[in-house]
Amino acid sequence: MELLRTMLFVPGNRPRMIEKARGLAELDAIIFDLEDAVPPAEKPAARSMVREAIDSGDFNRFKLFVRVNAVSTNLLPDDLNAIVSPNLFGIVLPKVEDPEGVEAAHLMLLEREQRAGAAVGHTKILPIIETVPGVLGLPRIAGCSARFVGLSYGAEDFATDLGVERSRDGIEGLYPRVQIALYSRLTDVTAVDSVFSDVNDDEGMEKDTLLAKQLGFRGKFLIHPKQIEMANRIFTPSVKEIEYARQVVAAYEDAEARGEASVALNGKMIDIPIVERARTLLVVAGKLK
């Protein structure tokens, strides 16, 4: 499972924002955006700017993604022609609704990886589930590609497709978020939550991110650098949590060696589900080193 706690969108047609992103730190991934952030007339120029950024090597300390245009558009082939490179970690694929669309993207990537000198299968796919058909199609979508590095949620487009306004508490998105988290866990990939679009609402951002974590998400899409610190703090195990997890695992392993299936730690019974949560937390913590 990849570490994708913080994934910042950077518009591919905004040179100043691309330049500013070069100096960012404490960020797991940058997503250069060729989809919603870029008007149709500016997409060719944006592709060139994004390719220049990818080739520069200045972003190699991040997992580098590009949000391309959907398979259903006629824009995806040109997007992939421009961006596929050994330096590119993956694509964020919007409006995924079925395995057939994923397979089409996979085949386009295969051809372009060979052309670009990238290893076959090198380019990961992070699908965004952001429509009603996408949510209802999750049983077929989840696990349908070896390229999948996660499953992600797109709240704005889902609310639009559902025919409602996106609310501050996100109640209209509770069902899709739960489904995405469950299917991510089932297929052992990272669940990435939608952006919180009001960059001045710190309280709302914190509440939304804590809810996402409780639902099982391991990271979040971001639209402003000021959101990085909060998302990192929430999705990163604390020193106290890590130490307790180590104590849980050690106590259980000692009990197991004695032939016991549970043990008390600080007055609390420790059994297999608690131990598995502790081991998962330690795996995440180990990836931060």
Backbone as CSV, one residue per row, in Angstrom:
resi,resn,N_x,N_y,N_z,CA_x,CA_y,CA_z,C_x,C_y,C_z
1,MET,0.850,-1.197,0.000,0.000,0.000,0.000,0.881,1.240,0.000
2,GLU,0.692,2.116,-0.980,1.527,3.315,-1.113,1.159,4.375,-0.078
3,LEU,2.159,5.145,0.318,1.952,6.267,1.227,1.503,7.478,0.415
4,LEU,0.215,7.817,0.517,-0.367,8.919,-0.249,-1.236,9.777,0.676
5,ARG,-0.632,10.248,1.766,-1.393,11.041,2.741,-1.805,12.393,2.171
6,THR,-0.885,13.012,1.450,-1.094,14.373,0.967,-0.777,14.429,-0.512
7,MET,-1.789,14.764,-1.328,-1.657,14.798,-2.782,-2.187,16.145,-3.263
8,LEU,-1.269,17.022,-3.677,-1.622,18.396,-4.012,-1.820,18.570,-5.514
9,PHE,-3.003,19.097,-5.894,-3.258,19.457,-7.287,-2.544,20.758,-7.631
10,VAL,-1.875,20.771,-8.787,-1.225,21.978,-9.315,-1.698,22.153,-10.756
11,PRO,-2.393,23.255,-11.072,-2.877,23.446,-12.443,-1.737,23.415,-13.460
12,GLY,-1.917,22.638,-14.503,-0.853,22.473,-15.485,-0.649,23.663,-16.399
13,ASN,-1.556,24.636,-16.330,-1.444,25.821,-17.188,-1.017,27.056,-16.412
14,ARG,-0.510,26.877,-15.191,-0.149,28.019,-14.345,1.332,27.954,-13.991
15,PRO,2.203,28.578,-14.811,3.644,28.488,-14.578,4.071,28.927,-13.179
16,ARG,3.431,29.968,-12.648,3.829,30.453,-11.322,3.514,29.428,-10.237
17,MET,2.405,28.719,-10.384,2.046,27.710,-9.392,2.942,26.484,-9.520
18,ILE,3.318,26.137,-10.749,4.271,25.043,-10.945,5.609,25.401,-10.308
19,GLU,6.044,26.637,-10.517,7.305,27.089,-9.939,7.254,27.070,-8.414
20,LYS,6.143,27.505,-7.849,5.997,27.510,-6.386,6.044,26.089,-5.835
21,ALA,5.486,25.145,-6.574,5.448,23.755,-6.107,6.850,23.154,-5.991
22,ARG,7.800,23.701,-6.739,9.167,23.164,-6.675,9.734,23.250,-5.266
23,GLY,9.314,24.246,-4.502,9.892,24.458,-3.178,9.119,23.828,-2.038
24,LEU,8.068,23.101,-2.338,7.255,22.512,-1.270,7.979,21.340,-0.608
25,ALA,7.595,21.102,0.628,8.152,19.973,1.372,7.032,19.279,2.126
26,GLU,7.370,18.162,2.759,6.406,17.431,3.590,5.138,17.075,2.819
27,LEU,5.329,16.670,1.588,4.212,16.350,0.699,4.513,15.007,0.044
28,ASP,3.518,14.130,-0.011,3.757,12.810,-0.590,3.688,12.807,-2.115
29,ALA,2.762,13.596,-2.686,2.577,13.537,-4.144,2.123,14.886,-4.677
30,ILE,2.568,15.190,-5.876,2.062,16.338,-6.638,1.282,15.787,-7.823
31,ILE,0.139,16.411,-8.079,-0.692,16.037,-9.228,-0.790,17.246,-10.153
32,PHE,-0.074,17.215,-11.255,-0.258,18.259,-12.260,-1.592,17.996,-12.955
33,ASP,-2.405,19.033,-13.024,-3.779,18.861,-13.501,-3.921,19.306,-14.953
34,LEU,-4.373,18.379,-15.808,-4.708,18.700,-17.196,-6.208,18.634,-17.441
35,GLU,-6.989,18.352,-16.384,-8.435,18.187,-16.572,-9.184,19.451,-16.180
36,ASP,-9.875,19.430,-15.039,-10.815,20.492,-14.686,-10.173,21.871,-14.550
37,ALA,-8.916,21.921,-14.141,-8.272,23.214,-13.903,-7.841,23.917,-15.180
38,VAL,-7.911,23.224,-16.313,-7.360,23.769,-17.560,-8.455,23.914,-18.614
39,PRO,-8.738,25.145,-19.078,-9.730,25.330,-20.140,-9.297,24.607,-21.418
40,PRO,-10.252,24.186,-22.239,-9.906,23.422,-23.450,-8.852,24.088,-24.331
41,ALA,-8.956,25.395,-24.519,-8.018,26.079,-25.408,-6.590,26.081,-24.876
42,GLU,-6.437,25.892,-23.571,-5.110,25.953,-22.963,-4.478,24.577,-22.744
43,LYS,-5.185,23.511,-23.087,-4.661,22.179,-22.803,-3.368,21.866,-23.557
44,PRO,-3.233,22.213,-24.848,-1.955,21.918,-25.511,-0.760,22.582,-24.831
45,ALA,-0.902,23.847,-24.459,0.194,24.536,-23.783,0.452,23.933,-22.409
46,ALA,-0.624,23.541,-21.712,-0.468,22.932,-20.395,0.295,21.609,-20.492
47,ARG,-0.001,20.821,-21.515,0.730,19.558,-21.683,2.239,19.813,-21.809
48,SER,2.594,20.832,-22.567,4.014,21.147,-22.752,4.657,21.586,-21.443
49,MET,3.946,22.416,-20.671,4.488,22.884,-19.396,4.647,21.732,-18.408
50,VAL,3.667,20.841,-18.387,3.733,19.701,-17.475,4.876,18.779,-17.874
51,ARG,5.031,18.525,-19.157,6.135,17.664,-19.600,7.483,18.273,-19.227
52,GLU,7.607,19.576,-19.370,8.857,20.244,-19.003,9.138,20.061,-17.509
53,ALA,8.088,20.183,-16.701,8.256,19.995,-15.254,8.654,18.561,-14.927
54,ILE,8.027,17.596,-15.596,8.356,16.186,-15.367,9.814,15.912,-15.729
55,ASP,10.260,16.437,-16.864,11.620,16.183,-17.340,12.682,16.915,-16.524
56,SER,12.289,17.974,-15.814,13.261,18.792,-15.083,13.938,18.020,-13.952
57,GLY,13.247,17.032,-13.411,13.787,16.294,-12.269,13.605,17.009,-10.952
58,ASP,13.037,18.224,-10.978,12.878,19.011,-9.752,11.813,18.459,-8.821
59,PHE,10.989,17.547,-9.332,9.875,17.023,-8.533,10.058,15.549,-8.191
60,ASN,11.264,15.038,-8.396,11.483,13.609,-8.209,11.390,13.171,-6.754
61,ARG,11.449,14.121,-5.814,11.304,13.742,-4.407,9.861,13.425,-4.042
62,PHE,8.927,13.793,-4.931,7.518,13.465,-4.740,7.136,12.281,-5.632
63,LYS,6.055,11.617,-5.276,5.403,10.753,-6.259,4.687,11.688,-7.220
64,LEU,5.042,11.616,-8.473,4.564,12.587,-9.450,3.447,11.983,-10.293
65,PHE,2.259,12.611,-10.187,1.080,12.191,-10.942,0.648,13.306,-11.889
66,VAL,-0.141,12.940,-12.880,-0.854,13.903,-13.718,-2.318,13.482,-13.763
67,ARG,-3.213,14.445,-13.446,-4.628,14.141,-13.681,-4.913,14.417,-15.149
68,VAL,-5.196,13.342,-15.859,-5.472,13.429,-17.292,-6.969,13.628,-17.502
69,ASN,-7.354,13.773,-18.751,-8.774,13.849,-19.077,-9.359,12.438,-19.180
70,ALA,-10.659,12.348,-19.026,-11.321,11.052,-18.925,-11.195,10.244,-20.215
71,VAL,-11.299,8.931,-20.067,-11.253,8.027,-21.218,-12.347,8.374,-22.216
72,SER,-13.488,8.850,-21.732,-14.630,9.149,-22.599,-14.414,10.377,-23.468
73,THR,-13.363,11.154,-23.199,-13.062,12.325,-24.033,-12.116,11.913,-25.163
74,ASN,-11.899,12.824,-26.089,-10.907,12.550,-27.145,-9.562,13.176,-26.793
75,LEU,-9.388,13.564,-25.529,-8.199,14.280,-25.089,-7.151,13.370,-24.460
76,LEU,-7.566,12.205,-23.995,-6.636,11.347,-23.256,-5.431,10.908,-24.084
77,PRO,-5.577,10.485,-25.336,-4.374,10.076,-26.090,-3.313,11.162,-26.156
78,ASP,-3.737,12.413,-26.414,-2.755,13.504,-26.475,-2.139,13.775,-25.105
79,ASP,-2.950,13.659,-24.038,-2.394,13.817,-22.692,-1.268,12.816,-22.462
80,LEU,-1.532,11.554,-22.775,-0.551,10.505,-22.509,0.667,10.617,-23.420
81,ASN,0.449,11.040,-24.663,1.586,11.271,-25.557,2.568,12.259,-24.941
82,ALA,2.022,13.253,-24.253,2.855,14.328,-23.712,3.546,13.952,-22.416
83,ILE,2.932,13.130,-21.575,3.401,13.033,-20.189,4.077,11.724,-19.805
84,VAL,3.832,10.635,-20.529,4.391,9.350,-20.088,5.912,9.416,-20.141
85,SER,6.522,9.067,-19.006,7.963,9.212,-18.839,8.404,8.333,-17.678
86,PRO,9.669,7.906,-17.659,10.164,7.180,-16.484,10.043,7.985,-15.194
87,ASN,9.984,9.322,-15.295,9.859,10.170,-14.104,8.427,10.258,-13.579
88,LEU,7.470,9.810,-14.374,6.065,9.917,-13.978,5.664,8.688,-13.172
89,PHE,5.201,8.921,-11.941,4.784,7.796,-11.098,3.441,7.231,-11.546
90,GLY,2.505,8.138,-11.901,1.196,7.621,-12.278,0.263,8.689,-12.809
91,ILE,-0.909,8.236,-13.243,-1.951,9.154,-13.680,-3.136,9.057,-12.719
92,VAL,-3.781,10.178,-12.516,-5.064,10.215,-11.816,-6.129,10.225,-12.908
93,LEU,-6.927,9.171,-12.927,-7.874,8.957,-14.022,-9.286,9.320,-13.559
94,PRO,-9.862,10.398,-14.110,-11.168,10.847,-13.622,-12.335,10.061,-14.213
95,LYS,-13.458,10.159,-13.494,-14.756,9.641,-13.973,-14.687,8.179,-14.413
96,VAL,-14.035,7.373,-13.605,-13.974,5.940,-13.876,-15.309,5.308,-13.498
97,GLU,-15.889,4.552,-14.442,-17.215,3.972,-14.221,-17.280,2.477,-14.494
98,ASP,-16.232,1.918,-15.118,-16.263,0.495,-15.435,-14.847,0.003,-15.747
99,PRO,-14.625,-1.307,-15.683,-13.296,-1.846,-15.990,-12.877,-1.624,-17.438
100,GLU,-13.852,-1.522,-18.344,-13.518,-1.336,-19.759,-12.767,-0.025,-19.977
101,GLY,-13.181,1.030,-19.287,-12.477,2.296,-19.403,-11.064,2.207,-18.856
102,VAL,-10.905,1.506,-17.747,-9.578,1.313,-17.169,-8.681,0.531,-18.132
103,GLU,-9.237,-0.508,-18.742,-8.465,-1.309,-19.690,-8.030,-0.468,-20.895
104,ALA,-8.905,0.418,-21.355,-8.545,1.295,-22.471,-7.366,2.188,-22.090
105,ALA,-7.396,2.740,-20.873,-6.283,3.576,-20.417,-5.008,2.745,-20.289
106,HIS,-5.135,1.539,-19.778,-3.985,0.643,-19.632,-3.314,0.378,-20.987
107,LEU,-4.109,0.100,-22.006,-3.543,-0.197,-23.327,-2.849,1.036,-23.915
108,MET,-3.440,2.204,-23.716,-2.786,3.435,-24.185,-1.457,3.637,-23.459
109,LEU,-1.426,3.352,-22.169,-0.194,3.498,-21.401,0.873,2.525,-21.878
110,LEU,0.484,1.291,-22.160,1.451,0.296,-22.628,2.212,0.786,-23.851
111,GLU,1.466,1.269,-24.808,2.078,1.736,-26.056,3.042,2.884,-25.797
112,ARG,2.633,3.807,-24.940,3.442,5.007,-24.707,4.622,4.728,-23.777
113,GLU,4.481,3.782,-22.872,5.625,3.389,-22.049,6.737,2.824,-22.915
114,GLN,6.382,1.994,-23.874,7.389,1.416,-24.760,8.090,2.502,-25.552
115,ARG,7.310,3.483,-26.004,7.869,4.593,-26.766,8.811,5.453,-25.931
116,ALA,8.433,5.638,-24.648,9.170,6.561,-23.782,10.348,5.904,-23.076
117,GLY,10.508,4.595,-23.253,11.595,3.913,-22.572,11.313,3.647,-21.110
118,ALA,10.045,3.699,-20.729,9.651,3.367,-19.360,9.333,1.880,-19.289
119,ALA,9.546,1.289,-18.133,9.245,-0.125,-17.963,7.756,-0.371,-18.174
120,VAL,7.423,-1.478,-18.771,6.029,-1.831,-18.998,5.319,-1.985,-17.649
121,GLY,4.209,-1.285,-17.494,3.478,-1.320,-16.236,3.980,-0.343,-15.202
122,HIS,4.999,0.439,-15.555,5.594,1.397,-14.612,4.590,2.453,-14.149
123,THR,3.727,2.909,-15.039,2.834,4.026,-14.743,1.602,3.544,-13.986
124,LYS,1.450,4.007,-12.752,0.330,3.596,-11.917,-0.937,4.360,-12.312
125,ILE,-2.074,3.827,-11.884,-3.361,4.491,-12.100,-4.047,4.690,-10.756
126,LEU,-4.464,5.915,-10.499,-5.310,6.220,-9.349,-6.662,6.668,-9.893
127,PRO,-7.665,5.789,-9.905,-8.974,6.165,-10.454,-9.758,7.034,-9.480
128,ILE,-10.476,8.007,-10.027,-11.399,8.801,-9.205,-12.807,8.270,-9.434
129,ILE,-13.456,7.914,-8.344,-14.852,7.490,-8.369,-15.677,8.724,-8.036
130,GLU,-16.389,9.261,-9.030,-17.029,10.562,-8.826,-18.372,10.696,-9.539
131,THR,-18.960,9.567,-9.918,-20.292,9.572,-10.515,-21.106,8.434,-9.896
132,VAL,-22.418,8.513,-10.083,-23.278,7.435,-9.580,-22.908,6.099,-10.224
133,PRO,-22.744,6.013,-11.569,-22.320,4.734,-12.151,-20.975,4.250,-11.605
134,GLY,-20.078,5.174,-11.307,-18.788,4.776,-10.756,-18.919,4.127,-9.391
135,VAL,-19.733,4.739,-8.525,-19.936,4.166,-7.186,-20.595,2.801,-7.282
136,LEU,-21.650,2.697,-8.084,-22.359,1.430,-8.204,-21.538,0.386,-8.963
137,GLY,-20.546,0.839,-9.710,-19.684,-0.081,-10.442,-18.463,-0.556,-9.671
138,LEU,-18.309,-0.119,-8.425,-17.116,-0.475,-7.657,-16.857,-1.979,-7.540
139,PRO,-17.883,-2.832,-7.416,-17.583,-4.262,-7.350,-16.810,-4.778,-8.565
140,ARG,-17.021,-4.162,-9.726,-16.289,-4.568,-10.929,-14.995,-3.783,-11.104
141,ILE,-14.976,-2.538,-10.624,-13.810,-1.676,-10.834,-12.669,-2.045,-9.899
142,ALA,-12.983,-2.225,-8.624,-11.935,-2.471,-7.623,-11.142,-3.721,-7.983
143,GLY,-9.829,-3.569,-8.032,-8.963,-4.700,-8.324,-8.896,-5.114,-9.773
144,CYS,-9.482,-4.315,-10.680,-9.524,-4.734,-12.091,-8.225,-4.474,-12.827
145,SER,-7.279,-3.760,-12.210,-6.012,-3.473,-12.886,-4.852,-3.582,-11.918
146,ALA,-3.784,-4.221,-12.375,-2.565,-4.304,-11.567,-1.887,-2.947,-11.439
147,ARG,-2.303,-1.985,-12.251,-1.719,-0.646,-12.163,-2.307,0.169,-11.009
148,PHE,-3.417,-0.256,-10.446,-4.073,0.549,-9.412,-3.174,0.718,-8.191
149,VAL,-3.007,1.958,-7.784,-2.259,2.283,-6.581,-3.210,2.716,-5.472
150,GLY,-4.472,2.914,-5.813,-5.474,3.329,-4.843,-6.822,3.476,-5.512
151,LEU,-7.791,3.904,-4.706,-9.099,4.342,-5.181,-9.352,5.695,-4.531
152,SER,-9.942,6.618,-5.267,-10.156,7.953,-4.714,-11.575,8.437,-4.979
153,TYR,-11.958,9.437,-4.199,-13.316,9.973,-4.246,-13.291,11.409,-4.755
154,GLY,-14.239,11.733,-5.645,-14.393,13.091,-6.138,-15.746,13.652,-5.725
155,ALA,-15.762,14.491,-4.701,-17.021,14.928,-4.085,-17.815,15.894,-4.954
156,GLU,-17.136,16.830,-5.608,-17.861,17.852,-6.380,-18.627,17.220,-7.535
157,ASP,-17.945,16.391,-8.295,-18.604,15.769,-9.445,-19.678,14.783,-9.009
158,PHE,-19.450,14.095,-7.876,-20.475,13.165,-7.415,-21.748,13.912,-7.026
159,ALA,-21.607,15.023,-6.303,-22.787,15.802,-5.920,-23.525,16.298,-7.163
160,THR,-22.776,16.751,-8.157,-23.391,17.221,-9.400,-24.143,16.086,-10.086
161,ASP,-23.525,14.921,-10.164,-24.176,13.789,-10.827,-25.414,13.328,-10.059
162,LEU,-25.367,13.467,-8.745,-26.510,13.088,-7.918,-27.628,14.119,-7.991
163,GLY,-27.282,15.342,-8.435,-28.280,16.404,-8.560,-28.500,17.183,-7.282
164,VAL,-27.440,17.272,-6.437,-27.554,18.012,-5.184,-26.369,18.963,-5.055
165,GLU,-26.474,19.891,-4.098,-25.361,20.758,-3.766,-24.434,20.018,-2.809
166,ARG,-23.148,20.225,-2.959,-22.213,19.659,-1.992,-22.354,20.417,-0.684
167,SER,-22.545,19.695,0.408,-22.734,20.318,1.711,-21.416,20.386,2.473
168,ARG,-21.367,21.240,3.482,-20.151,21.387,4.284,-19.825,20.106,5.023
169,ASP,-20.857,19.403,5.521,-20.584,18.172,6.265,-20.464,16.941,5.359
170,GLY,-20.795,17.104,4.061,-20.579,16.028,3.103,-21.492,14.829,3.260
171,ILE,-22.669,15.027,3.844,-23.545,13.885,4.101,-23.931,13.159,2.822
172,GLU,-24.047,13.892,1.711,-24.436,13.258,0.445,-23.355,12.306,-0.071
173,GLY,-22.142,12.460,0.449,-21.046,11.610,0.001,-20.686,10.496,0.959
174,LEU,-21.474,10.311,2.010,-21.113,9.300,3.002,-21.104,7.900,2.396
175,TYR,-22.134,7.560,1.636,-22.200,6.212,1.055,-21.026,5.949,0.111
176,PRO,-20.750,6.830,-0.866,-19.609,6.540,-1.740,-18.281,6.483,-0.994
177,ARG,-18.111,7.319,0.012,-16.854,7.284,0.760,-16.686,5.939,1.474
178,VAL,-17.753,5.477,2.086,-17.685,4.178,2.760,-17.350,3.074,1.761
179,GLN,-18.009,3.095,0.600,-17.769,2.062,-0.399,-16.325,2.103,-0.908
180,ILE,-15.822,3.288,-1.176,-14.451,3.417,-1.680,-13.453,2.934,-0.639
181,ALA,-13.681,3.289,0.625,-12.784,2.833,1.689,-12.818,1.312,1.820
182,LEU,-14.019,0.732,1.751,-14.149,-0.723,1.886,-13.461,-1.455,0.740
183,TYR,-13.697,-0.999,-0.491,-13.100,-1.688,-1.631,-11.594,-1.458,-1.710
184,SER,-11.122,-0.329,-1.207,-9.673,-0.118,-1.126,-9.048,-1.118,-0.172
185,ARG,-9.696,-1.300,0.964,-9.185,-2.257,1.950,-9.221,-3.683,1.395
186,LEU,-10.308,-3.997,0.719,-10.471,-5.340,0.165,-9.366,-5.670,-0.830
187,THR,-8.957,-4.684,-1.628,-7.970,-4.920,-2.681,-6.570,-4.435,-2.299
188,ASP,-6.410,-4.003,-1.033,-5.106,-3.623,-0.487,-4.449,-2.481,-1.258
189,VAL,-5.239,-1.438,-1.525,-4.704,-0.214,-2.116,-5.080,0.959,-1.205
190,THR,-4.533,2.124,-1.477,-4.733,3.294,-0.634,-6.026,4.024,-0.997
191,ALA,-6.832,4.332,0.002,-8.042,5.130,-0.204,-7.696,6.607,-0.023
192,VAL,-7.985,7.409,-1.053,-7.661,8.838,-1.031,-8.964,9.636,-1.107
193,ASP,-9.162,10.529,-0.156,-10.404,11.281,-0.057,-10.381,12.523,-0.946
194,SER,-11.566,13.041,-1.193,-11.748,14.215,-2.050,-11.149,15.478,-1.433
195,VAL,-10.993,16.487,-2.258,-10.562,17.798,-1.771,-11.626,18.393,-0.855
196,PHE,-11.171,19.234,0.069,-12.065,20.121,0.814,-11.848,21.490,0.210
197,SER,-12.861,22.023,-0.444,-12.639,23.132,-1.378,-12.545,24.515,-0.747
198,ASP,-12.960,24.685,0.511,-12.874,25.997,1.154,-11.551,26.090,1.901
199,VAL,-10.557,26.712,1.270,-9.216,26.731,1.860,-9.132,27.638,3.077
200,ASN,-10.159,28.449,3.331,-10.156,29.330,4.496,-10.925,28.759,5.674
201,ASP,-11.507,27.592,5.514,-12.305,26.969,6.565,-11.478,25.860,7.220
202,ASP,-10.594,26.240,8.134,-9.726,25.257,8.778,-10.519,24.264,9.627
203,GLU,-11.534,24.771,10.303,-12.345,23.892,11.146,-13.064,22.841,10.296
204,GLY,-13.630,23.290,9.176,-14.315,22.361,8.286,-13.358,21.348,7.682
205,MET,-12.172,21.799,7.296,-11.158,20.912,6.728,-10.753,19.843,7.744
206,GLU,-10.536,20.259,8.972,-10.127,19.297,9.998,-11.223,18.268,10.259
207,LYS,-12.461,18.737,10.379,-13.575,17.820,10.628,-13.729,16.835,9.466
208,ASP,-13.624,17.336,8.243,-13.779,16.496,7.053,-12.672,15.454,6.968
209,THR,-11.449,15.859,7.286,-10.308,14.947,7.190,-10.344,13.898,8.292
210,LEU,-10.737,14.300,9.497,-10.872,13.328,10.590,-11.946,12.292,10.273
211,LEU,-13.054,12.748,9.664,-14.097,11.803,9.265,-13.557,10.825,8.225
212,ALA,-12.819,11.349,7.248,-12.243,10.478,6.220,-11.334,9.426,6.842
213,LYS,-10.507,9.833,7.780,-9.616,8.877,8.448,-10.422,7.812,9.179
214,GLN,-11.481,8.229,9.870,-12.289,7.275,10.620,-13.002,6.294,9.691
215,LEU,-13.323,6.740,8.488,-13.974,5.856,7.513,-13.004,4.862,6.886
216,GLY,-11.706,5.130,7.007,-10.715,4.205,6.462,-9.840,4.780,5.372
217,PHE,-9.967,6.087,5.086,-9.091,6.712,4.090,-7.704,6.908,4.677
218,ARG,-6.693,6.838,3.801,-5.300,6.983,4.225,-4.656,8.272,3.707
219,GLY,-5.421,9.060,2.958,-4.868,10.295,2.421,-5.954,11.159,1.834
220,LYS,-5.535,12.337,1.334,-6.513,13.315,0.863,-5.936,14.123,-0.294
221,PHE,-6.809,14.414,-1.268,-6.480,15.388,-2.303,-6.508,16.787,-1.682
222,LEU,-5.561,17.630,-2.083,-5.469,18.995,-1.570,-5.422,19.974,-2.735
223,ILE,-5.901,21.197,-2.487,-5.870,22.213,-3.542,-5.066,23.444,-3.158
224,HIS,-4.490,23.452,-1.945,-3.687,24.608,-1.525,-2.602,24.126,-0.574
225,PRO,-1.379,24.689,-0.687,-0.294,24.256,0.206,-0.616,24.420,1.692
226,LYS,-1.486,25.356,2.053,-1.800,25.555,3.469,-2.532,24.349,4.062
227,GLN,-3.066,23.468,3.223,-3.776,22.288,3.723,-2.833,21.107,4.018
228,ILE,-1.575,21.218,3.603,-0.649,20.089,3.717,-0.403,19.708,5.173
229,GLU,-0.110,20.708,6.015,0.266,20.419,7.403,-0.839,19.677,8.126
230,MET,-2.078,20.132,7.965,-3.190,19.499,8.680,-3.403,18.062,8.215
231,ALA,-3.400,17.850,6.907,-3.616,16.498,6.394,-2.496,15.562,6.831
232,ASN,-1.263,16.034,6.799,-0.143,15.213,7.271,-0.309,14.847,8.739
233,ARG,-0.693,15.829,9.533,-0.845,15.584,10.969,-1.906,14.521,11.241
234,ILE,-3.015,14.598,10.525,-4.113,13.673,10.780,-3.809,12.271,10.276
235,PHE,-3.160,12.168,9.133,-2.920,10.848,8.547,-1.585,10.225,8.949
236,THR,-0.786,10.934,9.743,0.491,10.403,10.198,0.356,9.900,11.627
237,PRO,0.726,8.640,11.898,0.678,8.148,13.279,1.580,8.980,14.195
238,SER,1.073,9.307,15.372,1.859,10.078,16.332,2.871,9.168,17.036
239,VAL,3.837,9.797,17.693,4.833,9.033,18.456,4.138,8.172,19.509
240,LYS,3.129,8.744,20.155,2.385,8.011,21.184,1.663,6.802,20.592
241,GLU,1.042,6.991,19.425,0.336,5.884,18.768,1.299,4.777,18.342
242,ILE,2.456,5.165,17.835,3.446,4.181,17.403,3.954,3.370,18.585
243,GLU,4.260,4.058,19.688,4.765,3.357,20.862,3.723,2.397,21.417
244,TYR,2.469,2.838,21.457,1.417,1.945,21.963,1.251,0.731,21.048
245,ALA,1.309,0.960,19.735,1.182,-0.156,18.783,2.302,-1.168,18.997
246,ARG,3.508,-0.694,19.252,4.630,-1.600,19.514,4.380,-2.420,20.783
247,GLN,3.846,-1.759,21.811,3.548,-2.464,23.055,2.479,-3.537,22.829
248,VAL,1.455,-3.186,22.022,0.379,-4.139,21.732,0.934,-5.376,21.038
249,VAL,1.735,-5.166,20.004,2.276,-6.290,19.244,3.193,-7.138,20.119
250,ALA,4.047,-6.483,20.896,4.973,-7.224,21.752,4.225,-8.039,22.800
251,ALA,3.215,-7.428,23.431,2.454,-8.132,24.465,1.720,-9.334,23.876
252,TYR,1.155,-9.139,22.690,0.412,-10.240,22.072,1.349,-11.371,21.657
253,GLU,2.494,-11.021,21.103,3.429,-12.062,20.676,3.958,-12.851,21.864
254,ASP,4.145,-12.176,23.002,4.546,-12.889,24.214,3.455,-13.864,24.656
255,ALA,2.194,-13.384,24.609,1.070,-14.235,24.998,0.925,-15.409,24.042
256,GLU,1.108,-15.129,22.753,0.987,-16.178,21.744,2.037,-17.268,21.975
257,ALA,3.240,-16.846,22.360,4.301,-17.811,22.626,3.950,-18.712,23.816
258,ARG,3.093,-18.198,24.693,2.644,-18.987,25.843,1.403,-19.810,25.529
259,GLY,0.920,-19.698,24.273,-0.257,-20.443,23.878,-1.569,-19.775,24.228
260,GLU,-1.534,-18.463,24.459,-2.737,-17.716,24.814,-3.193,-16.873,23.628
261,ALA,-4.528,-16.679,23.480,-5.083,-15.955,22.332,-5.356,-14.489,22.630
262,SER,-5.234,-14.083,23.895,-5.437,-12.684,24.252,-4.620,-12.377,25.486
263,VAL,-4.440,-11.081,25.739,-3.630,-10.654,26.877,-4.103,-9.272,27.314
264,ALA,-3.922,-8.939,28.570,-4.275,-7.616,29.076,-3.067,-6.690,28.978
265,LEU,-3.309,-5.467,28.517,-2.274,-4.443,28.462,-2.863,-3.156,29.039
266,ASN,-2.277,-2.698,30.138,-2.782,-1.497,30.821,-4.272,-1.617,31.138
267,GLY,-4.687,-2.817,31.531,-6.065,-3.033,31.930,-7.035,-3.272,30.789
268,LYS,-6.548,-3.316,29.546,-7.416,-3.516,28.388,-7.058,-4.830,27.708
269,MET,-8.086,-5.600,27.354,-7.844,-6.868,26.679,-7.384,-6.630,25.237
270,ILE,-6.326,-7.316,24.859,-5.755,-7.217,23.526,-5.986,-8.545,22.811
271,ASP,-6.737,-8.497,21.701,-6.948,-9.707,20.925,-6.563,-9.453,19.467
272,ILE,-6.858,-10.406,18.599,-6.334,-10.358,17.226,-6.735,-9.095,16.454
273,PRO,-8.013,-8.628,16.467,-8.339,-7.411,15.706,-7.530,-6.198,16.147
274,ILE,-7.315,-6.056,17.457,-6.533,-4.918,17.959,-5.082,-5.044,17.524
275,VAL,-4.572,-6.262,17.539,-3.185,-6.488,17.113,-3.021,-6.179,15.623
276,GLU,-3.977,-6.583,14.819,-3.880,-6.310,13.383,-3.901,-4.812,13.098
277,ARG,-4.723,-4.050,13.829,-4.718,-2.590,13.662,-3.356,-2.020,14.034
278,ALA,-2.786,-2.525,15.116,-1.468,-2.046,15.542,-0.407,-2.355,14.490
279,ARG,-0.467,-3.546,13.922,0.515,-3.907,12.892,0.366,-3.051,11.642
280,THR,-0.871,-2.749,11.263,-1.102,-1.875,10.117,-0.528,-0.494,10.371
281,LEU,-0.742,0.046,11.573,-0.198,1.371,11.918,1.322,1.361,11.847
282,LEU,1.943,0.293,12.303,3.399,0.217,12.265,3.939,0.110,10.847
283,VAL,3.179,-0.535,9.958,3.570,-0.582,8.541,3.576,0.820,7.954
284,VAL,2.502,1.582,8.233,2.431,2.978,7.758,3.583,3.789,8.322
285,ALA,3.832,3.652,9.615,4.919,4.405,10.246,6.266,4.045,9.638
286,GLY,6.452,2.771,9.298,7.720,2.335,8.711,7.984,2.974,7.361
287,LYS,6.931,3.301,6.624,7.098,3.917,5.305,7.492,5.395,5.392
288,LEU,7.403,5.979,6.592,7.741,7.385,6.759,9.233,7.582,6.964
289,LYS,9.968,6.499,7.184,11.401,6.619,7.463,12.187,6.847,6.193
